[in-house]
Every structure is written in structure tokens, then in C-alpha cells.
């Protein structure tokens, strides 16, 4: 198709550099611009956005560029998003959110790696974005943010609600094979009593929940609930069995970790850690008045 003056084609496809320059001058990335970039050569589109990324001087321009990279399907664009999420110092939140906007499945694993290797706003944003992807690894840091209060607590609560009610959240933790029984017990034990998700929500009792799931033959997380329930019971038990000599029925304090612990290793069920009552008090019922006479005389 030619113009009225016969001066070339009207419908010629613009170059990616021209599209990026036009979008930045307009102050936004309209959908038609992103669609045009997606239809253009992926390498040229990535190169144009990456060149503009280095020149971004404010948060608004930076956000437009990384969101444009998130729309592209090229390997170069995704590698740039991962690099920015790991290394960006001026706008770490925007970089992590742009990585979360990518439709690649590997973006979830990159965000999970970022969650364990970063701190501060970068880690907080990674946890919030992972909640949108229903990753159970985000539950523990989000619970910590909610318990700590402060400016991140409302956002953490909104992110936790994406898993559903607290029992659904607990099942998501149990269903993740990367979370072992002890870790699941620690996470569920950290659920604060004031966490309410849903109408008429009741306080969450982790031990009762785990016992119900372990006893339910139709529960898909039955085995994981049984392991987590045993770990939680061991962690909350005041006394547990100790390595006593043959013929003795003694217990070890729950704070002890092994048979090599020094101090008050083995206790009777009626004793408490630190008790220094002589052994004769358990044998002779009349020993109390003898000790009384010794003190008076």
C-alpha cells in the first residue's frame, strides 16, 4: 500500500529502537507497543530495551523498561531480568517484581533462590511475589513479616491470603517435598494466634491440625502431617526419654540434645531441671523430720 503521493509504504513495521524511544517519550508502554516489540525480532527488541535500561535515570523509566523485558520471550531478556533482580541496587523491588512478571516457569526457581540468598527489600519483595505463584517457601518469611509488624505486615497478610485459610496454607507447606517434617513443624508453630484469614476464622492449633490430617486417610498430605506432628510433639514436650543405665526409668530434659550433655542429664518424672533434692528423700518417708532436726540442732 502506497500513500497518495506515491512516496513509499505506509504500513512499514517500525524498528524496535524506534518503538522503545517512542514509548519512553510518551511516558508509558502501551499494549500496542509491547505487542509490536513481541512481534519484532527478539534479539533486536532485547538489545533496544537493554540499551535503554542502562540510561534509565528514574524509577518510572526503569520500571517501564524491565516490564517490557518481562513481556519478551527471548533468552536474553530473561537473563537480563535475572541479573537485574540479583544485582540492581537503586530499584531492587522493581527488578524483582519484573522477574515475577515473567511467564517462564524457571522464574519461580530464580525467585526462590533469591529468597534464600538476599536480604532487606529484595528478600521481602521476593517473598511477596512468590506468594502470587503459590510457592510454599514464601510462607515462613511472610509469617515473620506479619509477626514483626511494621510497614510490611499488611502486605504480608495480603500475600498469605493468596493461599486461602490457615489450614489451606498449612497443607501447602506440607505438600512441598522440599520442606521436611521438622521445618514444617517449625513453620506451623510460628503461625501467630491473631492471624485470621476468612470469615469466622478460629485460632489455629497446629498440633490438633496435624493430628487430624494424619488420621484422615483421604488427606493428600497424611504422611507429611504425621512426620510434622511427631516433630512438633517432640519440640513441645517438657521431658523426653533419655539414655539411662539398664534397669533405670529416667527421663532427659527436652532442652538436652544428646546423651553427652553435662549437668542434669537424667531426671525422674517428678524432678525438674536444677533440682538438688537428695536421693534419700525419695526412699525414706521419715527423712524429712531428720533433716529438720539437723537444721535446728
Long-range contacts (C-beta under 8 A, 24 or more apart in sequence): 13-39, 13-40, 15-40, 15-44, 16-40, 16-41, 16-44, 16-45, 16-47, 16-48, 16-49, 17-44, 17-48, 17-51, 19-45, 19-48, 20-48, 20-49, 20-51, 20-52, 20-65, 20-68, 21-52, 23-64, 23-68, 24-52, 24-61, 24-64, 24-65, 27-60, 28-64, 29-64, 29-67, 29-68, 34-68, 34-71, 37-68, 37-71, 37-72, 38-71, 38-72, 38-73, 42-72, 42-73, 42-74, 42-76, 42-77, 43-74, 43-76, 45-72, 45-74, 45-77, 46-72, 46-74, 46-76, 46-77, 46-80, 47-76, 49-77, 49-80, 50-76, 50-80, 53-80, 53-84, 59-90, 59-91, 59-94, 62-90, 62-91, 62-94, 63-91, 63-94, 63-98, 66-94, 66-95, 66-98, 67-98, 67-101, 69-98, 70-98, 70-99, 70-101, 70-102, 73-103, 78-102, 78-104, 78-106, 78-107, 81-107, 82-110, 85-110, 85-111, 85-114, 85-122, 86-114, 86-118, 92-120, 92-121, 92-122, 92-125, 93-121, 93-122, 93-125, 96-122, 96-125, 96-126, 96-129, 97-125, 97-129, 99-129, 100-129, 100-130, 100-132, 100-133, 108-133, 108-135, 111-135, 112-137, 115-141, 124-152, 127-156, 127-159, 128-155, 128-156, 128-159, 131-159, 131-160, 131-162, 131-163, 132-159, 132-162, 134-162, 134-163, 134-172, 136-172, 136-173, 136-175, 136-176, 136-179, 137-176, 137-178, 137-179, 139-163, 139-169, 139-172, 139-173, 139-187, 140-186, 140-187, 140-190, 143-187, 143-190, 143-191, 143-192, 143-195, 144-190, 146-192, 146-195, 147-190, 147-192, 157-195, 160-195, 160-197, 161-197, 164-197, 164-198, 165-197, 165-198, 165-201, 166-191, 166-195, 166-197, 166-201, 166-204, 167-204, 167-209, 169-197, 170-204, 170-206, 170-209, 171-213, 171-220, 171-221, 174-213, 174-221, 174-224, 174-225, 174-228, 175-220, 175-221, 175-224, 180-227, 181-224, 181-227, 181-228, 181-230, 181-231, 182-228, 182-231, 184-224, 184-227, 184-228, 184-231, 185-210, 185-228, 185-229, 185-231, 185-232, 185-235, 186-235, 188-228, 188-232, 189-232, 189-235, 189-236, 206-232, 207-232, 207-233, 207-236, 239-267, 239-269, 242-266, 242-267
